[in-house]
């Protein structure tokens, strides 16, 4: 049994009602429910008396250190079988870490701890690391985003990594680490016996200086399949160093996020080689990099390589124009694996999207999700888009937000949605002006086809 409630104010009567339900739940999710430390007393009792409870998610509640102390009393009981604990943005401080350390040291069932967006600080996380080093701790996933960590935390993290072969996921994004600390962390990861699968270091003050060390992790940890270094100024020189590790035969990367990394078209030669040779790579995000049409054309050439198995490509806000759409169209008509294309916030224009749709409608194309928000589109391209929607049955999600389509364009899209051959289930239309008549047509369409969700 699962209890999943979000964004609900809890009255005493409603809370009492839910407590009865919780006694037999395997999963309890109560994000954004205005819970406080007093609710944690009851939850501690539930943890103690419900041995089937394996997941507890309490994100975005004002639990505070006192609330976590109550929860941990339940977590420390022998009958507790909790595996996943989510306490993101719960107004915790370093004081909570001593209590959580006790749980990590004594509760081998706990495999996931998500405590991001709390002011734990370096001192607090050092205490958590002491708990991780206990032989009883079997933690597999640790999420510490936005925890006000500094470079001083890395020595403790490396000590924990050395003693914790079970750890598979480590997220340290949005902490002020810097190159020196990241180098130290990577050296620790290379030496550690853990089989890390996910490493997130977004917005950590990384430059090209630490990319050689990250590259070494990629070469030495074949278990690493998910790397995110977005929002770091690594530049083209840093990307070239990363690619040395990514191209290495032992690297098995699947998901690579490089958004807002100060990349230019100069990086696309290395990225193209990666896309065309690394058959494990299925998802890459290059959002908010100045790739321009010349860079995109190189990426598209790589997508046409038979070895490319890329399924998701994110190139939103990359300085693209109509000029690259012929190359994109050619890639779509060749690559059978690509399922998600985020190409919004580029000046493609009506002419560009019409060319793109030629590839979209090719029998080889298997696109399921297409994002074209803020691409300077008008009603002029909507007839072509409507044809694609009605004929391309694999297409289930389409984003046309922030384009001045007006009544004429929306009506053409609606005509396609009404056709039995159209399988679009989610249509995203943020910030588009249309008349009350068209609004009525959209609502009527949703009623006639309940499987279609129109988000505006």
Buried (B, 14 or more C-beta within 10 A) or exposed (E): EEBEBEEEEBEEEEBEEBBEEBEEBEBBBBBBBEBBBEBBBBBBBBBBBBEEBBBBBBBBBEBBBBBBBBBBBBBBBEEBBBBBBBBBBBBBBBBBBBBBBBBBBBBBEBBBBBBBBBEBBBBBBBBBBBBBBBEEBBBBBBBBBBBBBBBBBBBBBBBBBBBBEBBBBBBBBBBEBBBEBBBBBBBBBEEBEBBBBBBBBBBBBBBBBBBBBBBBBBBBBBEBBBBBBBBBEBBBBBBBBBBBBBBBEEBBBBBBBBBBBBBBBBBBBBBBBBBBBBBEBBBBBBBBBBBBBBBBBBBBBBBBBEEBBBBBBBBBBBBBBBBBBBBBBBBBBBBBEBBBBBBBBBEBBBBBBBBBBBBBBBEEBBBBBBBBBBBBBBBBBBBBBBBBBBBBEEBBBBBBBBBEBBBBBBBBBBBBBBEEEBBBBBBBBEEBEBEEEBEEBBEEBBEEBEEBEBEE
